[in-house]
Amino acid sequence: MPTVERGTCHSIFVYDIAFSIDLNEAERRISSSTRETIKHKRRAPTYFEYRPAPLRLSQDFARVSITDRLSTNPVVELVVYDFGAVTVIYRIPLEGETSSFLALSANLYENKQLLTDSRTRVEELLKLIEPAVSKANIANFVEDYVIFQIEAFAEPFAIEDLTTRYAQDVAQVLRAEVHDELSPDEVNDAISHRISFGKHDIAIIDWNAAWVVDKEPEDVLTVLEFANVELLEMRFLDQRLDDALGLAYNRLSIRSRRWFPFRANTSALRDISQWQVDNAILFEGVNNVLKLLGDQYLARLYRLAAERFHLAEWDGSILRKLETLESIYQKISDQISTRRMELLEWIIIVLFMISILLPFVVNLH
């Protein structure tokens, strides 16, 4: 494997902490924060930007040794999105033999120390910006990802060697596999999602990690970071919809013993409609933050990441569950209408019987 002259390993942890965050209010409460912008190295339209731009803030961090030779930078960065997501990013300087990347990848896989520290930082951030937060609740799961970003090698070599000559080594780093050599099929799958803009850069995207060889990688890193944020939000939204469907099904199944049962169903209808609106807003908010139509290379990069993370399948699952929730809503609405009609029919029957019996009662007196 070639020797790295300069590079950085980015260890990313993504959390969902709220339904939404007022970024303007949060910015006022965090004096050191700045608005995240995309640094373009290629030509791109002026409208190609975050909408709204998330907040980025830096915090001091005691160095943590990940391997015998590699440790984290003394600074950690947090990125806050308006739809309630927070990304915590640790950086590890890279240099020397790339063969050491395998141990680094294995040690970063679900790293307990960084995971605990990242959650603590997210909890402290939530306390700080609580007035700017709507429906605060830190999700019980996290999405983690590692990006091995290399700016320069010690000696020039053909970039395609990473996917041919060194394919086995690259694949093992991506999969954090330290015990056995991977099969040819597994190697081909690990390096299958790759893209290059020039002759000396490449991005290889796998589900657990990515290799990025680029002198100016900021825009590529931004897209990969956001793809992980989107994956976390899709997982979170899918879980929320599972919970909402379970509750909605229970509301549909329970038979009320009240004299006016449609009142209970009206309450269920309000709850289900609120779940629908909340989940639909979150779904649209995540999917509309970053538009990639203006930069063809980054759009292709995002499509590769989305394919590797199965974002289309998550989207399809979420849309089906939203449709199922709408179906349950409609059934409860139909139940309410039917019971109201039955009640009206009984009222009409009673009034009709009274109108028939009333003359006889009057004559008896």
Buried (B, 14 or more C-beta within 10 A) or exposed (E): BBEBBBBBBBBBBBBBBBBBBBBEEBBEBBEEBEEBEBEBBEEBEEEBBBEBBBBBBEBEBEEBEBBEEBBBBEEBBBBBBBBBBBBBBBBBEBBBEBEBBBBBBBBBBEBEEBBEBBBEBBEEBBEEBEEBBEEBEBBEEBBBBBBBBBBEBEEEEEBEEBBEBBBBBBBBBBBBBEEEEBEEEBBEBBBBBBBBBEEBBBBBBBBBBBBBBBEEBEBBBBBBBBBBBBBBBBBBBBBBBEEBBEBBEEBBEEEEEEEEBBEBBBEBBEBBBEBBEBBBEBBEBBBEBBBBEBBEBBBEBBBBBBBBBBBEEBBEBBEEBBEBBBEBBEEBBEBBEEBEEEBEEEEEEEEEEEEEEEEEEEEEE
